[in-house]
Amino acid sequence: MINHPAYTREPWCLRETCLDLDVLAQSESLFALSNGHLGWRGNLDEGEPHGLPGTYLNGVYESRPMPYAEAGYGYPEAGQTVIDVTNGKLIRLLVDDQPFDIRYGDVLSHERVLDFRSGLLTREVHWVSPGGHGVRVKSQRLVSLTQRAIAAICYEVQALDQEVRIVLQSELVANEALPPNGGDPREAAALLSPLTSERHDCQGLGGSLLHHTQVSGLRVGAAMAHTVHGPAADALDRQKVTTLEEKHAVTVYAESFPDLARVTFTTTLKPGQRLRLIKFVAYGWSAIRSQPAVADQIVAALAGAQQSGWDGLVAAQRTYLDDFWARADVSLDGDARVQQAVRFALFHLLQAGARAEGRAIAAKGLTGPGYDGHAFWDTESYVLQVLSYTVPEAARDALRWRHSILPQACKRAAQLGLAGAVFPWRTIDGEECSGYWPAGTAAFHVGADIADAVVRYVNVTGDHTFEHDVGIELLVQTARLWSSLGHYDAQGGFCIDGVSGPDEYSAVADNNVYTNLMAAHNLRSAADAASRYPDQARELNVDEAESGAWLAMACSMVICYDRKLGVHPQSEGFTRHAIWDFAATSAEQYPLMLHVPYFDLYRKQVLKQADLVLAMHLRGEAFTAAQKARNFAYYEALTVRDSSLSACTQAVLAAETGHLELAYDYLSEAALMDLGDLEHNTRDGLHAASLAGTWIALVPGLAGLREREGTLAFTPRLPPGITGLRVNLCVRGQRLRVSITLSTTTYSLYNGEPLSLVHNGVPFTVKCGIPISLPTAVRQKAVGQEPTQPVGRAPEHQHARP
């Protein structure tokens, strides 16, 4: 997409200068708007043509049975799929009875702009109807970051060269027809007509629809209201309808049906005259509230939006984003593509989590139905790495969601004969939805990933109230899982057998290094929290014997090492497996999971994504510099990157081991995952973890950020082609800016108390208003052998780009 001639390289927006129907579905994901609660895909205002229509409410799903050829104890019985709820984006235009459809007539110009600073999606079209009537259409839409239930559209039509009759049909539509599933298992399972009507109403300038899902039993409401500015009137509201109809300025007709509410506006425009429609849309849902309560909820939200008005919503959006960019912006010199991509990524990450408020952050956010709308470990290990430093309240709320599903996780553990909590591999409401247990139930590392995110959030923010109220219970229950899942071997080592690590081309292995290191961190963190919060520990029935046992397990944790090869096996015995025949694997066979049986993948040395390399990033203190260099080179030759999660982690370790050009290559791959549609499934929604990966490759990667026990350390290094990097971070409520050039790194603190940091291994303190400049590390020759990738799987080499 980013190399498509319709897309420009601009630092603060994504601009599409003409419409290409061949990439319409991908552009709908790129131009999606959301706030973590409500998501609108970037469909055209008139609804057609479309690649994949989509309106999503976080947590709204439908259940479906999960049939098995052979039943097994503990298999999940039902799956969950995000559904396309009531579409409030639709505004259909007719020009002298001819529908505005870009497939007909002549489109003289068509431009869409997603502005990262205003949060507005703007569209401008110059269209000549088949009948020869020219109009200019401009629309702007937003999903409010300040009023979580609200989205709004400003739609304006101007007559150009002759008088035209204009009809606008503003609609709410439920149960839209969706395109058929393409057969890719990563796509969502399509559900036909998931919403059952309960109530519909449309009168005056507004309308509403109430529905419920048939199986999951969720009630969903949507309502719309309008203001109109026509050629002979300033405004139209309920009290002025009659007056304006008498003047023949704008006529209004409202109607509703079980799945449709429509308000139709008609007027005549002379050349140069405009018809301007403001549409406010409110959404609400609940699993327990009554029909009147949900109806009142959306009416109240709508009233609040109308009180703010379009201009008020726009101003509030800009103020919110100004504050966000002051805390989160990353800017660089030398590569316009990556500059645009990192702000695109940060903007969409904000949209994914800003107002989730007790709901999950899904792998695709609210930009599409990919992965059935499920949340995975990606959230804690990738997305929350970024949000903890940029939108900490969103990170906190995501972890509060994990805490809210703790009862289900404890119930799942008991079902499996384990203590503590077993969090689901994939879910929407907390129930396990993975029907393939080697890559689901066996991936117990998700518990340690959650614990790691808790520790990181507390260390970065200093939010000890959260730690006391929420964090300690998450740490304790996940630690209890490891104590019951693992065992001591004859040599006294603590082993965790039969688990699957992050690499999905390996499964059910013993002593996966990533899992064991993360579990040890989890055990230590739980014991530490119990000692600092003895009252909470007692409430959770943690005594000194249990916390002491956790520390002993962590200290005795088995970490595999192959002395002959001088590397850490990904898991016990991994380096003894046959190496995959990469030379005999054609480009068309990637991703391997779609062309090769898992049985063959599981018994070979081939990696879908970083596993041991991810362990070296997140638990780097467990490895020496020499071990990191040897491990990185070894696993580079085995990793095919069939996952969007991998490139950013490889960028981090490439930078740390001195392979800066390779780090740049992986940075670019992570940055362009969706903008370049590298996985060929951007149509189903953006990859939230890879969006986070752009920041990870730049900040932990090139800026060398590491957090250890609350202290931030930086080891800056820039590759050829990038001459400057500036990073804004939010640390314990303070704004920190790190500005890196080839020669100097400057640390600036904009508020709060002095902050202790580490630069190139040397501690120092920065004070508010007094920047400190230190030498950037001189580029050193890469440590160890030059890594190579599997045949045909090397990242695209990057050069200095304008």
C-alpha positions in Angstrom: 0.0 0.0 0.0 2.7 2.5 1.0 4.4 1.9 -2.4 1.1 2.3 -4.2 1.2 5.4 -6.3 -1.9 6.7 -4.7 -0.2 7.0 -1.3 2.1 9.9 -0.4 4.9 10.0 2.3 3.9 12.6 4.8 4.9 12.8 8.5 1.6 13.5 10.1 -1.0 11.8 7.9 -1.9 9.0 5.6 -3.0 10.4 2.3 -4.6 8.5 -0.6 -4.8 10.6 -3.8 -7.0 8.4 -5.8 -9.2 5.3 -5.2 -8.1 1.9 -6.4 -10.8 -0.7 -5.9 -8.2 -3.5 -6.0 -6.9 -2.5 -2.6 -10.2 -1.1 -1.2 -10.4 -3.7 1.6 -6.9 -2.9 2.7 -7.5 0.8 2.7 -10.6 0.3 4.8 -8.4 -1.1 7.6 -5.8 1.6 7.2 -8.4 4.3 7.4 -10.3 2.7 10.3 -11.3 4.9 13.3 -11.8 3.7 16.8 -11.4 4.5 20.4 -11.0 1.1 22.0 -14.8 0.9 22.7 -16.2 1.6 19.2 -14.6 1.0 15.8 -15.6 2.1 12.3 -13.8 0.6 9.4 -12.8 3.1 6.7 -15.7 2.3 4.3 -16.9 4.8 1.8 -19.7 7.0 3.1 -22.2 5.6 0.7 -21.4 2.1 1.7 -20.7 0.7 -1.7 -18.4 -0.5 -3.2 -16.8 -2.0 -0.1 -14.2 -4.7 0.6 -15.4 -5.6 4.1 -18.0 -3.5 6.0 -17.4 -3.3 9.7 -18.6 -1.6 12.8 -17.4 -3.1 16.1 -18.1 -2.7 19.8 -15.4 -4.0 22.1 -16.7 -7.1 23.8 -19.7 -7.7 21.5 -19.5 -11.2 20.0 -21.6 -14.2 19.1 -20.9 -17.7 20.3 -20.7 -20.7 18.0 -20.2 -24.4 18.6 -16.7 -25.9 18.2 -17.2 -29.4 16.7 -14.4 -31.9 17.1 -13.8 -35.1 15.1 -12.7 -36.6 18.3 -13.7 -35.2 21.6 -11.2 -34.7 24.4 -11.4 -33.7 28.1 -10.9 -30.0 28.6 -11.5 -29.0 25.0 -13.4 -25.7 24.7 -17.0 -26.3 23.7 -17.8 -22.9 22.1 -16.0 -20.3 20.2 -16.6 -16.6 20.1 -16.6 -14.3 17.0 -16.6 -10.5 16.9 -19.7 -9.4 14.9 -20.4 -6.5 12.7 -22.9 -4.4 14.7 -25.2 -1.7 13.5 -23.6 0.4 10.8 -24.1 4.2 11.4 -21.6 5.4 8.8 -24.0 5.2 5.9 -25.0 8.4 4.1 -26.2 7.7 0.6 -26.3 10.6 -2.0 -28.6 10.9 -5.0 -28.0 13.6 -7.6 -31.2 14.1 -9.7 -32.2 10.5 -8.8 -28.8 9.0 -9.8 -27.0 7.4 -6.9 -23.5 8.6 -6.1 -21.4 5.6 -6.8 -17.8 5.9 -7.8 -18.2 3.0 -10.2 -20.5 5.1 -12.4 -20.2 8.5 -13.9 -16.8 10.2 -13.8 -14.6 10.6 -10.7 -12.5 13.7 -11.6 -10.7 13.6 -8.2 -10.9 11.5 -5.0 -8.7 12.0 -1.9 -8.8 10.6 1.6 -6.6 11.8 4.5 -6.3 10.3 7.9 -4.8 13.1 10.0 -2.9 11.8 13.1 -3.0 15.2 14.9 -6.7 15.9 14.5 -8.0 12.3 14.5 -10.2 13.1 11.5 -10.7 11.1 8.4 -11.4 13.5 5.5 -12.7 12.6 2.1 -13.1 14.9 -0.9 -14.6 13.8 -4.2 -15.3 15.7 -7.5 -17.9 13.6 -9.3 -19.9 14.0 -12.4 -23.1 11.8 -12.6 -23.9 9.8 -15.6 -26.4 12.5 -16.4 -23.7 15.1 -16.5 -24.3 16.9 -13.2 -21.2 17.8 -11.3 -21.0 17.9 -7.5 -18.2 18.2 -5.0 -18.6 16.0 -1.8 -16.6 16.5 1.3 -17.0 14.4 4.4 -15.2 14.3 7.7 -15.7 11.6 10.4 -14.4 10.9 13.8 -14.8 8.4 16.5 -14.5 10.4 19.7 -11.7 9.8 22.1 -13.4 12.0 24.7 -17.0 10.6 24.4 -16.5 6.9 24.1 -20.0 6.0 22.8 -19.9 8.6 20.1 -19.0 8.8 16.4 -19.9 11.7 14.1 -19.8 12.7 10.4 -19.9 16.1 8.7 -21.1 15.6 5.2 -21.2 18.4 2.6 -22.5 18.4 -1.0 -21.9 21.4 -3.3 -23.5 21.9 -6.7 -21.0 23.0 -9.3 -22.2 24.0 -12.7 -26.0 23.6 -12.7 -29.0 23.3 -10.5 -29.4 19.8 -9.0 -31.9 18.1 -6.8 -30.1 16.5 -3.9 -31.3 13.6 -1.7 -29.3 12.4 1.3 -30.3 9.1 3.0 -28.7 8.8 6.5 -29.1 5.3 7.8 -28.6 2.8 10.6 -28.3 -0.7 9.2 -28.0 -4.0 11.1 -27.1 -7.4 9.8 -25.2 -6.2 6.7 -24.3 -8.8 4.2 -20.6 -9.8 4.5 -18.4 -11.2 1.8 -17.7 -15.0 2.1 -14.7 -16.3 4.1 -11.6 -16.6 1.9 -10.5 -19.9 3.5 -7.6 -18.5 5.4 -7.8 -19.8 9.0 -6.7 -16.4 10.2 -9.9 -14.9 9.0 -13.0 -14.5 11.2 -15.7 -17.1 11.1 -18.6 -15.4 9.3 -21.9 -15.4 11.1 -25.1 -14.7 9.1 -27.6 -12.2 10.7 -26.3 -12.4 14.2 -28.6 -9.6 15.5 -32.3 -10.1 16.4 -34.4 -7.0 16.4 -36.0 -5.8 19.7 -37.1 -2.3 18.8 -36.9 0.2 16.0 -37.9 3.9 15.9 -37.3 6.8 13.5 -39.0 10.2 13.7 -38.0 13.8 13.1 -34.3 14.0 12.7 -33.3 10.9 14.5 -33.7 7.1 14.8 -32.6 4.1 16.8 -32.3 0.4 16.6 -32.1 -2.2 19.5 -31.0 -5.7 18.9 -29.7 -8.7 20.8 -27.4 -11.5 19.8 -29.1 -14.9 19.6 -26.7 -17.1 21.6 -24.3 -14.9 23.6 -27.3 -12.8 24.8 -25.8 -9.4 24.4 -28.1 -6.3 23.9 -26.8 -3.7 21.4 -28.3 -0.3 20.7 -27.5 2.4 18.2 -29.1 5.8 17.8 -28.6 8.8 15.4 -29.4 12.4 15.3 -28.8 15.2 12.8 -28.5 18.9 12.1 -28.7 20.3 8.6 -27.5 23.5 7.0 -29.2 24.1 3.7 -29.2 26.8 1.1 -32.0 28.8 2.7 -31.7 27.9 6.4 -29.1 28.1 9.1 -30.2 24.9 10.9 -32.9 22.3 11.1 -34.1 20.8 14.3 -37.3 19.1 15.6 -39.0 22.5 16.3 -38.2 23.9 12.8 -39.1 21.0 10.6 -42.5 22.5 9.6 -41.2 25.9 9.0 -38.4 24.8 6.7 -40.7 22.4 4.8 -43.0 25.4 4.1 -40.0 27.3 2.8 -39.2 24.3 0.5 -35.5 24.5 1.7 -35.1 21.0 3.0 -37.7 18.3 3.4 -37.3 15.4 5.8 -38.8 12.0 5.9 -38.1 9.4 8.5 -38.9 5.6 8.5 -37.7 2.5 10.4 -37.8 -1.3 10.0 -36.4 -4.1 12.2 -32.9 -3.7 10.7 -33.0 -0.2 9.2 -33.6 3.3 10.4 -33.5 6.0 7.7 -33.8 9.8 7.7 -34.0 11.3 4.2 -33.2 14.9 3.4 -34.1 16.5 0.1 -33.3 19.9 -1.3 -32.4 21.7 -4.5 -29.0 23.4 -4.9 -28.1 26.1 -7.3 -24.5 26.3 -8.6 -22.2 27.1 -5.7 -24.7 26.2 -3.0 -24.1 23.6 -0.3 -26.0 21.2 1.8 -24.3 20.3 5.0 -25.4 17.4 7.2 -24.0 16.7 10.7 -24.7 13.1 11.8 -24.2 12.0 15.5 -24.2 8.3 16.2 -24.3 6.8 19.7 -23.7 3.1 20.7 -24.3 1.1 23.8 -24.4 -2.6 24.8 -24.8 -4.8 27.8 -25.0 -8.4 28.8 -27.3 -7.6 31.8 -29.1 -4.3 31.4 -32.7 -4.1 30.3 -34.0 -2.9 27.0 -35.2 0.5 28.4 -31.8 0.9 30.2 -29.8 0.4 27.0 -32.2 2.6 25.0 -31.8 5.4 27.6 -28.1 5.0 27.6 -27.7 5.7 23.9 -30.2 8.6 24.0 -28.2 10.2 26.8 -24.9 9.7 25.0 -26.4 11.3 21.9 -27.7 14.2 23.9 -24.2 14.8 25.2 -22.7 14.8 21.7 -25.4 17.2 20.4 -24.6 19.5 23.3 -20.9 19.5 22.2 -21.8 19.9 18.6 -19.5 19.0 15.7 -17.1 21.8 16.4 -16.9 20.8 20.1 -16.2 17.2 19.3 -13.5 18.2 16.8 -11.8 20.6 19.3 -11.9 18.0 22.1 -10.3 15.4 19.7 -7.5 17.8 18.8 -6.8 18.7 22.5 -6.7 15.0 23.4 -4.3 14.2 20.6 -2.1 17.2 21.3 -1.6 15.8 24.8 -1.0 12.3 23.5 1.7 13.4 21.0 3.4 15.4 23.7 3.8 12.2 25.7 4.3 9.7 22.8 5.7 11.1 19.7 8.7 9.5 18.0 10.4 11.4 15.2 13.5 10.5 13.1 15.7 11.9 10.4 16.6 9.9 7.2 13.6 7.8 6.3 10.2 9.4 5.5 8.5 6.0 5.2 9.4 4.9 8.7 8.6 8.4 10.1 5.1 8.1 8.6 4.8 4.5 9.7 5.7 5.1 13.4 3.1 7.8 13.8 0.5 5.7 12.0 1.3 2.9 14.4 1.1 5.1 17.5 -2.1 6.6 16.4 -3.7 3.2 15.8 -2.4 1.8 19.1 -4.0 4.8 20.9 -7.2 4.1 19.0 -7.1 0.4 20.0 -6.7 1.0 23.8 -7.6 4.6 24.7 -11.2 3.9 25.9 -11.3 0.1 26.1 -11.8 0.6 29.8 -12.2 -2.9 31.2 -12.3 -4.7 27.8 -9.6 -6.5 25.9 -7.3 -5.1 23.3 -7.7 -7.5 20.4 -5.0 -8.6 18.0 -6.7 -6.5 15.3 -8.0 -3.8 17.6 -11.3 -2.7 16.3 -10.2 -2.4 12.6 -11.5 -5.7 11.3 -12.7 -9.2 12.1 -9.3 -11.0 11.7 -8.5 -13.7 14.3 -12.3 -13.6 15.2 -11.7 -10.4 17.2 -9.7 -12.4 19.8 -7.1 -11.1 22.3 -3.9 -13.1 22.6 -0.7 -12.7 24.6 0.3 -10.2 22.0 -1.4 -7.5 24.0 0.7 -7.9 27.1 4.0 -8.7 25.4 3.9 -6.1 22.6 1.1 -3.6 22.8 1.4 -2.9 26.5 5.1 -2.4 26.1 4.2 0.7 24.2 1.1 1.8 26.1 2.9 1.7 29.5 5.2 4.5 28.3 2.7 6.4 26.2 -0.9 5.9 27.4 -0.4 4.3 30.8 -4.1 4.5 31.8 -4.9 2.3 28.7 -2.2 -0.2 29.8 -3.7 -0.2 33.3 -7.2 -0.8 32.0 -6.1 -3.7 29.8 -4.6 -5.4 32.8 -7.7 -4.7 34.8 -9.5 -6.7 32.1 -7.2 -9.6 32.8 -8.0 -9.3 36.4 -11.8 -9.3 35.6 -11.5 -12.7 33.9 -9.4 -14.2 36.7 -12.4 -16.3 38.0 -12.6 -18.0 34.6 -8.9 -18.5 34.5 -8.9 -20.1 38.0 -11.8 -22.3 37.0 -9.9 -23.3 33.8 -6.8 -24.2 35.9 -8.9 -26.4 38.2 -10.4 -28.1 35.2 -6.8 -29.0 34.1 -5.9 -30.2 37.6 -3.6 -27.2 38.2 -3.4 -24.4 40.9 -3.7 -20.7 40.3 -4.9 -19.3 37.0 -4.7 -20.6 33.4 -5.5 -17.6 31.1 -6.9 -18.4 27.7 -4.7 -18.4 24.6 -7.4 -16.6 22.6 -10.7 -15.1 23.9 -13.1 -12.2 23.9 -14.9 -12.6 27.2 -12.4 -14.7 29.1 -13.3 -18.3 28.0 -10.8 -20.3 26.1 -11.6 -20.3 22.4 -8.7 -22.2 21.0 -9.8 -25.6 19.7 -6.2 -26.6 19.0 -4.6 -27.4 22.3 -0.9 -27.7 21.3 -1.0 -24.0 20.2 -3.6 -23.1 22.8 -3.8 -24.7 26.2 -0.2 -25.8 26.1 1.0 -22.2 25.5 1.0 -21.6 29.3 3.5 -18.7 28.9 0.6 -16.3 28.5 0.4 -16.2 32.3 4.0 -15.1 32.6 3.4 -12.6 29.9 0.6 -11.0 31.9 2.8 -11.0 35.0 5.6 -9.3 33.1 3.2 -6.6 31.9 2.0 -6.0 35.4 5.6 -5.6 36.7 6.5 -3.3 33.7 3.5 -1.1 34.2 4.1 -0.7 37.9 7.8 0.1 37.4 7.2 2.6 34.6 4.2 4.4 36.3 4.8 3.9 40.0 1.1 3.0 40.3 1.3 1.2 43.6 -2.5 1.5 44.1 -3.0 -0.7 41.0 -0.3 -3.1 42.3 -2.0 -3.4 45.7 -5.6 -3.7 44.3 -5.0 -5.7 41.1 -1.4 -6.5 40.3 -0.6 -8.7 43.3 -3.5 -11.0 42.7 -2.5 -11.5 39.1 1.1 -12.2 40.1 0.1 -14.6 42.9 -2.4 -16.7 40.8 0.0 -17.0 37.8 2.9 -17.9 40.2 0.7 -20.7 41.6 0.2 -22.0 38.1 4.0 -22.5 37.7 4.4 -24.1 41.1 1.8 -26.7 40.2 2.8 -27.1 36.5 6.5 -27.6 37.1 8.5 -30.2 39.1 12.0 -30.8 40.4 14.2 -33.3 38.5 16.7 -35.7 40.0 19.4 -33.0 39.8 17.3 -30.5 41.7 16.4 -28.4 38.7 12.9 -27.1 38.4 11.4 -28.2 35.1 8.4 -27.1 33.1 7.5 -29.9 30.7 5.0 -30.3 27.9 4.4 -26.7 27.0 4.5 -24.5 23.9 6.6 -21.4 23.7 6.0 -18.3 21.5 7.2 -20.1 18.3 4.1 -21.7 16.9 6.1 -24.1 14.7 7.2 -25.9 17.9 4.8 -27.4 20.4 4.5 -29.5 23.6 8.2 -29.3 24.4 10.1 -29.6 27.7 11.8 -26.6 29.3 11.2 -24.0 26.7 13.7 -21.3 27.6 11.4 -18.4 27.1 8.7 -20.0 29.2 11.1 -20.9 32.0 12.8 -17.5 32.2 9.4 -15.7 32.1 8.0 -18.1 34.8 11.1 -17.5 37.0 10.5 -13.8 36.7 6.8 -14.3 37.5 7.7 -16.4 40.6 10.2 -13.8 41.9 7.8 -10.9 41.2 5.0 -12.6 43.1 7.2 -13.4 46.1 8.5 -9.8 46.1 4.9 -8.4 45.9 3.8 -10.7 48.8 6.6 -9.3 51.0 5.7 -5.7 50.3 1.9 -6.2 50.7 1.6 -8.6 53.6 -2.1 -7.8 54.2 -3.0 -8.5 50.6 -0.8 -11.7 50.7 -2.8 -12.9 53.8 -6.1 -12.3 52.0 -4.8 -14.4 49.1 -3.6 -17.1 51.6 0.1 -16.6 50.7 2.3 -17.5 53.6 6.1 -17.5 53.9 6.4 -21.1 53.0 4.7 -20.6 49.7 6.6 -17.4 48.7 9.8 -19.1 49.8 9.0 -22.0 47.6 8.4 -19.7 44.6 11.9 -18.1 45.1 13.5 -21.6 45.3 11.8 -22.6 42.1 12.9 -19.5 40.3 16.5 -20.0 41.5 16.4 -23.7 40.4 14.7 -23.1 37.0 16.3 -25.3 34.3 17.7 -23.2 31.4 18.8 -25.5 28.6 22.3 -24.9 27.1 23.9 -26.8 24.2 27.6 -26.7 25.1 28.7 -28.3 21.9 27.1 -25.7 19.8 27.5 -22.9 22.3 23.9 -21.8 22.1 20.7 -22.1 24.1 18.3 -24.6 22.6 14.9 -23.1 22.2 13.7 -26.0 24.3 15.2 -29.2 25.6 16.5 -31.2 22.7 15.6 -28.7 20.0 19.1 -28.4 18.6 19.1 -32.2 18.0 16.2 -32.0 15.6 16.7 -32.1 11.9 17.1 -28.7 10.2 14.3 -27.8 7.9 15.2 -28.1 4.2 14.9 -24.4 3.4 16.6 -24.7 0.0 13.8 -27.1 -1.2 11.0 -24.8 0.1 9.6 -22.5 -2.6 8.4 -18.9 -2.0 4.9 -20.1 -2.7 5.0 -22.4 0.3 5.2 -19.6 2.8 3.6 -19.2 5.2 4.4 -22.8 6.0 1.4 -23.3 8.3 -0.9 -23.0 5.2 1.1 -25.5 3.1 2.9 -28.0 5.5 1.4 -30.3 8.2 2.2 -29.1 11.7 3.5 -32.6 12.4 6.4 -32.0 10.1 7.1 -28.5 11.5 7.0 -29.6 15.1 9.9 -32.1 14.6 12.2 -29.8 12.7 14.4 -26.8 13.4 12.3 -24.1 11.8 10.8 -21.1 13.6 7.6 -19.2 12.7 8.7 -16.3 15.0 11.2 -15.2 17.5 11.2 -17.4 20.7 14.6 -17.7 22.3 15.4 -14.3 20.7 12.4 -12.8 22.4 13.6 -14.3 25.7 16.9 -12.4 25.2 15.0 -9.2 24.7 12.6 -9.5 27.7 14.9 -11.3 30.0 18.3 -10.1 28.7 19.9 -10.3 32.2 19.9 -14.1 31.9 22.4 -14.0 29.0 25.9 -12.8 28.4 26.7 -10.6 25.5 28.6 -13.4 23.8 25.7 -15.8 24.3 23.3 -13.2 22.8 25.5 -12.9 19.7 25.8 -16.7 19.2 22.1 -17.3 19.9 21.0 -14.5 17.6 23.1 -15.8 14.7 21.9 -19.4 15.2 18.2 -18.6 15.3 18.4 -16.1 12.4 19.2 -19.0 10.1 16.1 -20.9 11.3 13.4 -18.1 11.5 11.1 -17.7 8.5 9.0 -14.8 10.0 5.6 -16.3 9.1 4.3 -14.2 11.9 4.0 -10.4 12.1 5.3 -10.6 15.7 8.8 -11.5 14.8 10.6 -8.7 12.9 10.5 -6.2 15.7 12.1 -8.6 18.2 14.8 -9.5 15.7 15.4 -5.8 15.1 16.0 -5.3 18.9 18.6 -8.1 19.1 20.2 -7.2 15.8 20.8 -3.7 17.2 22.0 -5.0 20.6 24.5 -7.4 18.9 25.8 -4.7 16.6 24.1 -5.6 13.4 22.7 -2.2 12.8 22.0 -2.5 9.1 20.0 -5.7 9.8 18.2 -3.9 12.6 17.2 -1.2 10.2 15.9 -3.9 7.7 13.7 -5.5 10.4 12.6 -2.1 11.6 11.3 -1.3 8.2 9.6 -4.7 7.9 7.8 -4.2 11.2 6.9 -0.6 10.2 5.4 -1.6 6.9 3.6 -4.7 8.0 0.2 -3.2 7.3 1.1 -0.2 5.2 2.8 -2.6 2.8 0.3 -5.5 3.4 3.3 -7.8 3.9 1.2 -10.6 5.4 -1.5 -10.3 2.7 -4.3 -10.1 5.3 -4.4 -6.4 6.1 -7.9 -6.5 4.6 -9.1 -8.3 7.8 -7.7 -5.5 10.1 -4.4 -4.1 11.3 -1.8 -6.1 13.2 -1.8 -4.4 16.6 1.3 -6.2 17.8 3.3 -5.3 14.7 2.1 -1.7 15.0 3.6 -1.8 18.5 6.6 -3.5 16.9 7.5 -0.3 15.0 7.9 1.5 18.3 9.7 -1.5 19.8 12.2 -1.7 17.0 12.9 2.0 17.4 12.9 2.5 21.1 14.1 -0.7 22.7 15.9 -1.4 19.4 17.8 1.7 18.3 17.4 3.8 21.5 18.3 0.7 23.5 15.6 1.2 26.2 15.6 -1.4 28.9 13.7 -1.3 32.2 15.1 -3.1 35.2 13.4 -2.7 38.6 12.1 0.7 37.8 15.2 2.2 36.3 15.4 3.1 32.7 18.6 2.4 30.8 19.5 3.5 27.3 22.1 2.3 24.9 21.5 4.5 21.8 22.9 3.4 18.4 21.8 4.5 14.9 22.2 2.6 11.7 23.5 4.1 8.5 20.6 6.0 6.9 19.0 7.3 10.1 20.8 10.4 11.4 18.6 11.4 14.3 15.9 9.9 16.6 13.7 11.7 19.1 11.6 9.7 21.6 8.9 11.1 24.0 8.1 8.9 27.0 5.8 9.2 30.0 7.6 7.9 33.1 5.8 8.1 36.5 3.7 10.9 35.2 6.7 12.8 33.9 7.5 13.7 30.3 11.0 12.6 29.2 12.5 13.3 25.8 15.5 11.4 24.5 17.1 13.0 21.4 19.8 10.9 19.7 22.2 12.0 17.0 25.2 10.2 15.7 27.4 12.0 18.2 25.2 13.1 21.1 22.2 11.9 23.1 20.3 14.5 25.1 17.9 13.8 27.9 15.3 16.4 28.7 12.7 16.3 31.6 9.7 18.5 31.3 8.1 18.2 34.7 8.3 16.5 38.1 11.2 15.4 40.3 14.7 14.5 39.2 14.8 11.2 37.3 17.5 8.6 37.6 18.5 7.0 34.3 21.4 4.9 32.9 23.2 5.8 29.7 25.6 3.3 28.1 25.8 1.6 31.5 26.6 4.7 33.5 24.0 6.1 36.0 23.1 9.8 36.0 20.2 12.0 37.0 18.3 14.5 34.8 16.4 17.4 36.3 13.4 19.3 35.0 14.4 22.1 32.6 18.1 21.1 32.6 18.9 18.9 29.6 21.9 16.6 29.9 23.9 15.7 26.7 26.1 12.6 26.7 28.1 10.9 23.9 26.2 8.5 21.8 28.1 5.2 21.7 30.6 4.9 18.8 29.5 2.3 16.3 31.4 -0.9 17.0 31.9 -3.9 14.8 29.2 -6.4 15.2 29.7 -9.1 17.9 30.1 -12.6 16.5 29.5 -14.0 13.1 27.3 -12.2 10.5 23.8 -13.7 10.7 22.1 -15.2 7.7 18.5 -16.0 7.1 16.8 -19.0 5.5 16.9 -19.0 1.7 14.5 -16.4 0.4 13.5 -15.1 3.8 16.0 -12.3 4.4 14.3 -9.0 5.0 14.5 -6.4 2.3 17.7 -4.5 2.6 17.2 -0.8 3.4 19.3 2.1 2.2 19.2 5.7 3.1 15.8 6.9 1.9 14.4 10.4 1.3 
